[in-house]
Amino acid sequence: MQTTEPSSSIVYRKPTPGDAGAVWRLVKESGALDANSAYCYMLLFLHFAETCLIAEREGRIQGFVTAYVPPTDSRALFVWQIAVAPEARGRGVAKALLRRLLELPAGRRAERLEATVSPNNALSRRLFEALARDRGAPCETIAGEGFAAEAFPEQGHEAEPLLRIRLKPDH
């Protein structure tokens, strides 16, 4: 699946392991995301390419989203990370990545979109809230789910509570 945004010439496509280095650099430069190893991104793009996307313009990665279907809950689609390069921010790339993620087969099957987001990550919170608004669904913080601050080995890491957007009505 490769689609282009006509107004911005951004191409949205599945990642390949060869994208891992550029994504790793983007994460490091963002300063907002927990940096995984380049090897981790290689594995994600090898084994979970069906639930991840790259936004690219003129051969340069402008953003990405990594997601997966949790093995214990096939009704959810969990967004692990989403980032946009500084030069592409404010142009709707992150929201387009999430919309396109939901158009992939796993996204169409999902009943819920989930992510853990720290309370101080206002940009991510606004992104998920805007997506929920566009879909006419609430963006809920699920008490007691996600990760407590104490679970992170680094000093001062905030808790990351679970955010949930219902994509389909409860049965």
Backbone as JSON, one array per atom type, in Angstrom:
{
  "sequence": "MQTTEPSSSIVYRKPTPGDAGAVWRLVKESGALDANSAYCYMLLFLHFAETCLIAEREGRIQGFVTAYVPPTDSRALFVWQIAVAPEARGRGVAKALLRRLLELPAGRRAERLEATVSPNNALSRRLFEALARDRGAPCETIAGEGFAAEAFPEQGHEAEPLLRIRLKPDH",
  "N": [[0.85, -1.18, 0.0], [0.84, 1.96, -1.04], [0.47, 5.29, -0.9], [-0.07, 8.66, -1.98], [-0.06, 11.96, -0.74], [-1.56, 14.46, -2.42], [-1.32, 17.31, -2.15], [0.96, 17.69, -0.61], [2.94, 16.04, -1.47], [3.7, 13.8, 0.0], [4.46, 10.47, 0.56], [2.92, 7.58, 1.74], [3.8, 4.58, 3.13], [4.48, 1.04, 3.63], [6.95, 0.07, 6.01], [10.41, -1.0, 5.65], [13.09, -3.15, 6.75], [15.35, -1.7, 6.04], [14.68, 0.93, 6.57], [15.13, 1.36, 9.21], [17.44, 2.67, 10.34], [17.11, 5.42, 9.65], [14.68, 5.96, 10.94], [15.41, 5.44, 13.59], [17.27, 7.54, 13.95], [15.52, 9.72, 13.67], [13.88, 9.37, 15.92], [15.8, 9.7, 17.97], [16.5, 12.38, 17.5], [14.1, 13.62, 18.05], [13.79, 13.84, 20.78], [11.65, 13.45, 22.44], [10.66, 10.89, 22.49], [11.12, 7.54, 23.77], [14.11, 6.12, 22.98], [14.64, 3.32, 21.06], [16.74, 0.52, 20.17], [18.43, 0.5, 16.99], [18.31, -2.01, 15.92], [15.96, -2.99, 17.08], [14.04, -1.49, 15.67], [14.54, -2.55, 13.15], [13.63, -5.17, 13.52], [10.92, -4.65, 14.13], [10.09, -3.6, 11.66], [10.5, -5.73, 10.04], [8.95, -7.86, 11.12], [6.5, -6.68, 11.83], [5.54, -5.1, 9.79], [3.08, -4.91, 8.6], [1.53, -3.44, 10.27], [2.67, -1.0, 10.6], [3.77, 2.23, 9.47], [5.4, 4.42, 7.13], [6.04, 7.82, 6.48], [7.0, 9.61, 3.74], [8.94, 11.92, 1.91], [10.25, 12.93, -1.07], [12.24, 10.95, -0.87], [13.07, 11.2, 1.76], [12.48, 10.39, 5.13], [9.66, 11.52, 6.71], [8.06, 11.0, 8.8], [6.73, 8.45, 11.02], [4.84, 5.59, 12.13], [4.62, 3.11, 14.54], [3.03, 0.11, 15.26], [1.04, -2.57, 16.64], [-0.85, -5.64, 16.85], [-1.87, -6.72, 19.88], [-0.79, -9.86, 21.21], [-2.44, -11.04, 23.1], [-4.88, -9.85, 22.8], [-6.74, -9.59, 20.27], [-8.55, -7.74, 19.41], [-7.64, -5.22, 19.69], [-5.57, -2.5, 18.54], [-2.43, -1.52, 19.04], [-0.64, 1.4, 19.39], [2.68, 1.95, 19.28], [4.84, 3.82, 18.86], [4.92, 7.14, 17.49], [6.08, 9.57, 15.31], [7.13, 12.7, 13.93], [9.16, 14.39, 11.61], [10.95, 17.43, 12.29], [10.74, 19.37, 10.17], [8.35, 18.68, 8.98], [6.33, 19.0, 10.74], [3.15, 20.13, 11.98], [1.7, 19.88, 9.69], [-0.18, 17.95, 9.47], [0.75, 15.36, 9.25], [1.12, 13.38, 11.26], [-1.51, 12.8, 12.04], [-2.49, 11.89, 9.61], [-0.93, 9.6, 9.34], [-2.01, 8.01, 11.43], [-4.7, 7.81, 10.56], [-4.35, 6.4, 8.14], [-3.19, 4.1, 9.16], [-5.39, 2.98, 10.4], [-6.77, 2.26, 8.15], [-5.47, 0.08, 7.16], [-5.52, -3.55, 6.93], [-5.4, -4.69, 9.62], [-6.12, -2.47, 11.13], [-8.71, -2.0, 10.21], [-9.97, -4.21, 11.25], [-9.72, -3.83, 13.97], [-11.19, -3.1, 17.13], [-10.56, -1.28, 18.99], [-8.28, 1.43, 19.41], [-5.22, 1.77, 20.93], [-2.82, 3.24, 23.19], [0.03, 4.07, 25.18], [0.56, 7.01, 26.96], [2.37, 9.59, 28.37], [1.32, 11.93, 30.92], [2.38, 14.52, 30.52], [2.95, 14.64, 27.83], [1.76, 16.47, 25.8], [1.39, 16.93, 23.03], [1.08, 14.35, 21.87], [-1.18, 13.49, 23.26], [-3.1, 15.38, 22.37], [-3.12, 14.69, 19.66], [-4.22, 12.04, 19.66], [-6.68, 12.61, 20.87], [-7.79, 14.33, 18.95], [-8.04, 12.58, 16.77], [-9.92, 10.82, 17.87], [-12.09, 12.58, 18.21], [-12.6, 13.2, 15.5], [-13.63, 10.76, 14.73], [-15.87, 10.61, 16.2], [-15.77, 9.5, 18.72], [-14.98, 8.74, 22.17], [-11.87, 9.59, 23.77], [-10.35, 7.83, 26.02], [-8.75, 7.71, 29.21], [-7.51, 4.97, 30.75], [-7.85, 3.94, 33.89], [-5.44, 2.51, 36.02], [-4.3, 0.92, 34.05], [-1.64, 0.48, 31.71], [1.59, 1.84, 32.27], [3.29, 2.21, 35.31], [5.23, 4.84, 36.8], [7.31, 3.82, 38.32], [7.93, 1.47, 37.04], [9.72, 2.0, 35.03], [13.18, 1.98, 34.33], [14.82, 4.26, 34.29], [15.53, 7.24, 36.1], [13.02, 9.54, 37.02], [11.23, 9.12, 34.92], [8.05, 9.52, 33.59], [4.82, 8.17, 34.49], [2.94, 6.12, 32.23], [-0.07, 6.13, 31.33], [-2.78, 4.15, 29.95], [-4.29, 5.03, 26.93], [-7.38, 4.95, 25.26], [-9.26, 4.53, 22.34], [-12.4, 3.92, 21.21], [-13.15, 2.19, 18.39], [-15.2, 0.83, 17.26], [-18.6, 0.22, 18.12], [-19.43, -1.18, 21.35], [-20.29, -4.62, 21.67]],
  "CA": [[0.0, 0.0, 0.0], [1.61, 3.19, -1.14], [-0.4, 6.37, -1.34], [0.56, 9.98, -1.95], [-0.88, 13.13, -0.45], [-1.3, 15.32, -3.57], [-0.92, 18.67, -1.81], [2.24, 17.77, 0.07], [3.82, 15.04, -2.08], [4.15, 12.82, 0.98], [4.09, 9.1, 0.25], [2.73, 6.74, 2.92], [4.1, 3.22, 2.7], [4.95, 0.09, 4.64], [8.39, 0.16, 6.23], [11.29, -2.15, 5.43], [14.19, -3.08, 7.7], [16.28, -0.66, 5.61], [14.25, 2.22, 7.11], [15.38, 1.4, 10.66], [18.43, 3.68, 10.71], [16.53, 6.76, 9.55], [13.68, 6.07, 12.0], [16.17, 5.54, 14.84], [17.79, 8.92, 14.04], [14.38, 10.61, 13.89], [13.5, 9.21, 17.33], [16.85, 10.34, 18.78], [16.42, 13.83, 17.29], [12.84, 14.14, 18.58], [13.97, 14.14, 22.19], [10.42, 13.21, 23.19], [10.35, 9.46, 22.54], [12.13, 6.63, 24.27], [14.86, 5.57, 21.84], [14.93, 1.89, 21.01], [17.91, 0.28, 19.33], [18.16, 0.38, 15.55], [17.94, -3.41, 15.72], [14.55, -3.11, 17.43], [13.26, -1.0, 14.53], [14.68, -3.53, 12.07], [12.7, -6.26, 13.82], [9.55, -4.15, 13.96], [9.78, -3.42, 10.24], [10.51, -7.05, 9.42], [7.87, -8.7, 11.63], [5.24, -5.96, 12.04], [5.38, -4.13, 8.7], [1.66, -4.81, 8.26], [0.88, -2.52, 11.21], [3.53, 0.18, 10.73], [3.8, 3.05, 8.25], [6.41, 5.46, 6.94], [5.67, 8.98, 5.66], [8.25, 9.94, 3.06], [8.87, 12.97, 0.89], [11.49, 13.04, -1.85], [13.22, 10.0, -0.36], [13.43, 11.47, 3.16], [11.42, 10.01, 6.05], [9.05, 12.68, 7.37], [7.39, 10.52, 10.0], [6.45, 7.02, 11.06], [4.07, 5.06, 13.23], [4.79, 1.68, 14.79], [1.88, -0.42, 15.98], [0.89, -4.02, 16.55], [-2.01, -6.25, 17.47], [-1.36, -7.49, 21.03], [-1.08, -11.29, 21.08], [-3.48, -11.45, 24.04], [-6.13, -9.12, 22.55], [-6.8, -9.35, 18.83], [-9.51, -6.68, 19.12], [-6.96, -3.93, 19.87], [-4.4, -2.12, 17.76], [-1.65, -0.73, 19.99], [0.35, 2.29, 18.79], [3.88, 1.98, 20.11], [5.46, 5.13, 18.69], [4.61, 7.94, 16.31], [6.94, 10.76, 15.31], [7.19, 13.48, 12.69], [10.38, 15.19, 11.5], [10.68, 18.85, 12.56], [10.34, 20.13, 8.98], [7.03, 18.26, 8.53], [5.35, 19.19, 11.82], [2.1, 21.11, 11.74], [1.12, 19.66, 8.36], [-1.14, 16.86, 9.52], [1.38, 14.07, 8.93], [0.85, 12.41, 12.33], [-2.91, 12.4, 11.94], [-2.6, 11.09, 8.39], [-0.36, 8.28, 9.64], [-2.99, 7.25, 12.21], [-5.85, 7.5, 9.69], [-3.94, 5.34, 7.21], [-3.0, 2.91, 9.97], [-6.72, 2.4, 10.59], [-7.23, 1.75, 6.86], [-4.81, -1.2, 6.91], [-6.39, -4.65, 7.37], [-5.46, -4.81, 11.09], [-6.85, -1.31, 11.61], [-10.14, -2.18, 9.9], [-10.49, -5.26, 12.15], [-9.6, -3.42, 15.37], [-12.32, -2.47, 17.82], [-10.0, -0.21, 19.82], [-6.92, 1.91, 19.2], [-4.67, 2.03, 22.26], [-1.44, 3.71, 23.3], [0.34, 4.64, 26.48], [1.05, 8.36, 26.76], [2.59, 10.27, 29.65], [0.46, 13.11, 31.07], [3.03, 15.74, 30.02], [3.13, 14.59, 26.38], [0.55, 17.16, 25.32], [1.23, 16.75, 21.58], [0.49, 13.03, 21.6], [-2.54, 13.47, 23.79], [-3.96, 16.14, 21.45], [-3.24, 13.91, 18.43], [-5.18, 10.95, 19.87], [-7.98, 13.23, 21.13], [-8.3, 14.82, 17.67], [-8.48, 11.4, 16.01], [-11.16, 10.35, 18.49], [-13.13, 13.56, 17.84], [-12.93, 12.99, 14.08], [-14.38, 9.51, 14.61], [-17.04, 10.69, 17.05], [-15.55, 8.54, 19.82], [-14.2, 9.31, 23.26], [-10.49, 9.16, 24.02], [-10.4, 7.59, 27.46], [-7.59, 7.25, 29.96], [-7.98, 3.8, 31.48], [-7.2, 3.91, 35.2], [-4.81, 1.25, 36.43], [-3.68, 0.21, 32.93], [-0.48, 1.2, 31.19], [2.82, 1.6, 33.02], [3.58, 3.12, 36.41], [6.56, 5.47, 36.72], [8.3, 2.92, 38.95], [8.25, 0.36, 36.13], [10.8, 2.43, 34.14], [14.46, 1.96, 35.06], [15.47, 5.57, 34.38], [15.02, 8.17, 37.11], [12.2, 10.64, 36.56], [10.33, 8.8, 33.81], [6.65, 9.62, 33.99], [3.9, 7.06, 34.23], [2.31, 6.16, 30.91], [-1.38, 5.47, 31.38], [-3.33, 3.68, 28.69], [-5.35, 5.78, 26.25], [-8.17, 4.03, 24.42], [-10.29, 5.08, 21.47], [-13.28, 2.85, 20.71], [-13.33, 2.33, 16.95], [-16.48, 0.21, 16.94], [-19.43, 0.15, 19.33], [-19.41, -2.44, 22.1], [-21.33, -5.59, 21.27]],
  "C": [[0.88, 1.23, 0.0], [0.69, 4.26, -1.69], [0.32, 7.69, -1.17], [-0.47, 11.03, -1.58], [-0.6, 14.12, -1.57], [-0.77, 16.69, -3.19], [0.47, 18.75, -1.21], [3.29, 16.84, -0.51], [4.44, 14.09, -1.07], [3.59, 11.46, 0.58], [4.0, 8.33, 1.56], [2.89, 5.3, 2.47], [4.47, 2.35, 3.89], [6.46, 0.26, 4.81], [9.11, -1.12, 5.81], [12.39, -2.06, 6.48], [15.24, -2.02, 7.33], [15.91, 0.74, 6.09], [14.65, 2.42, 8.57], [16.36, 2.49, 11.07], [17.86, 5.08, 10.69], [15.47, 6.97, 10.63], [14.38, 6.22, 13.35], [16.72, 6.96, 15.02], [16.67, 9.91, 14.31], [13.93, 10.55, 15.36], [14.52, 9.91, 18.22], [16.75, 11.86, 18.69], [15.16, 14.41, 17.92], [12.99, 14.57, 20.03], [12.75, 13.83, 23.04], [10.11, 11.72, 23.37], [11.48, 8.68, 23.19], [12.8, 5.99, 23.06], [15.07, 4.07, 22.03], [16.19, 1.72, 20.18], [17.5, 0.24, 17.87], [17.72, -1.05, 15.23], [16.46, -3.64, 16.04], [13.67, -2.63, 16.28], [13.37, -1.94, 13.33], [13.7, -4.68, 12.28], [11.26, -5.84, 13.64], [9.17, -4.11, 12.48], [9.86, -4.73, 9.47], [9.26, -7.84, 9.82], [6.52, -8.01, 11.76], [5.01, -4.9, 10.97], [3.91, -3.93, 8.33], [0.9, -3.86, 9.17], [1.77, -1.31, 11.5], [3.51, 0.94, 9.41], [4.92, 4.07, 8.32], [5.76, 6.57, 6.11], [6.96, 9.5, 5.06], [8.0, 11.03, 2.02], [10.23, 13.1, 0.24], [12.6, 12.18, -1.26], [13.64, 10.21, 1.08], [12.23, 11.15, 4.06], [10.96, 11.25, 6.81], [8.33, 12.28, 8.65], [7.17, 9.02, 9.91], [5.49, 6.73, 12.2], [4.38, 3.57, 13.32], [3.62, 1.22, 15.64], [1.87, -1.93, 15.83], [-0.42, -4.44, 17.18], [-1.47, -7.07, 18.65], [-1.73, -8.96, 20.92], [-2.2, -11.77, 22.01], [-4.82, -10.74, 23.81], [-6.2, -8.72, 21.08], [-7.8, -8.25, 18.44], [-8.88, -5.29, 19.21], [-5.87, -3.75, 18.83], [-3.63, -1.14, 18.64], [-0.6, 0.09, 19.22], [1.52, 2.4, 19.75], [4.52, 3.36, 20.04], [4.93, 5.8, 17.43], [5.46, 9.2, 16.42], [6.91, 11.4, 13.93], [8.45, 14.34, 12.73], [10.04, 16.67, 11.71], [10.17, 19.62, 11.34], [8.94, 19.78, 8.48], [5.95, 18.5, 9.59], [4.36, 20.29, 11.46], [1.42, 20.96, 10.39], [0.17, 18.48, 8.31], [-0.57, 15.49, 9.24], [1.05, 13.03, 9.99], [-0.59, 11.91, 12.24], [-3.14, 11.54, 10.7], [-2.04, 9.69, 8.6], [-1.37, 7.43, 10.42], [-4.21, 6.89, 11.37], [-5.51, 6.34, 8.74], [-3.69, 4.02, 7.94], [-4.35, 2.21, 10.15], [-7.34, 1.88, 9.29], [-6.56, 0.43, 6.48], [-5.71, -2.32, 7.41], [-6.5, -4.78, 8.89], [-6.24, -3.65, 11.69], [-8.35, -1.44, 11.36], [-10.77, -3.23, 10.82], [-10.56, -4.78, 13.6], [-10.88, -2.78, 15.89], [-11.85, -1.28, 18.65], [-8.61, 0.15, 19.33], [-6.4, 2.28, 20.58], [-3.24, 2.51, 22.16], [-1.21, 4.1, 24.75], [1.01, 5.98, 26.23], [1.19, 9.03, 28.12], [1.73, 11.53, 29.72], [1.07, 14.39, 30.5], [3.27, 15.73, 28.51], [1.87, 15.15, 25.72], [0.32, 16.95, 23.82], [0.58, 15.41, 21.25], [-0.94, 12.95, 22.09], [-3.5, 14.21, 22.85], [-4.17, 15.37, 20.14], [-4.3, 12.82, 18.59], [-6.58, 11.51, 20.14], [-8.6, 13.75, 19.83], [-8.79, 13.67, 16.79], [-9.81, 10.89, 16.55], [-12.32, 11.28, 18.13], [-13.58, 13.36, 16.4], [-13.8, 11.75, 13.88], [-15.65, 9.52, 15.46], [-16.97, 9.73, 18.22], [-14.79, 9.22, 20.95], [-12.76, 8.79, 23.25], [-10.39, 9.05, 25.53], [-9.03, 7.25, 28.01], [-8.09, 6.15, 30.87], [-7.19, 3.68, 32.78], [-6.64, 2.52, 35.51], [-4.2, 0.45, 35.3], [-2.6, 1.09, 32.33], [0.72, 0.87, 32.06], [3.03, 2.66, 34.09], [4.99, 3.69, 36.24], [7.64, 4.55, 37.27], [8.72, 1.76, 38.05], [9.42, 0.71, 35.22], [12.11, 2.5, 34.91], [15.11, 3.34, 35.2], [14.75, 6.47, 35.38], [14.15, 9.24, 36.46], [11.3, 10.35, 35.37], [8.9, 8.86, 34.33], [5.91, 8.31, 33.77], [3.35, 7.22, 32.81], [1.0, 5.4, 30.99], [-1.88, 5.11, 29.99], [-4.41, 4.63, 28.2], [-6.08, 4.8, 25.35], [-9.21, 4.83, 23.63], [-11.11, 3.9, 20.97], [-13.55, 3.13, 19.22], [-14.67, 1.78, 16.49], [-17.29, 0.15, 18.22], [-19.27, -1.2, 20.02], [-20.55, -3.33, 21.66], [-22.21, -5.92, 22.44]]
}
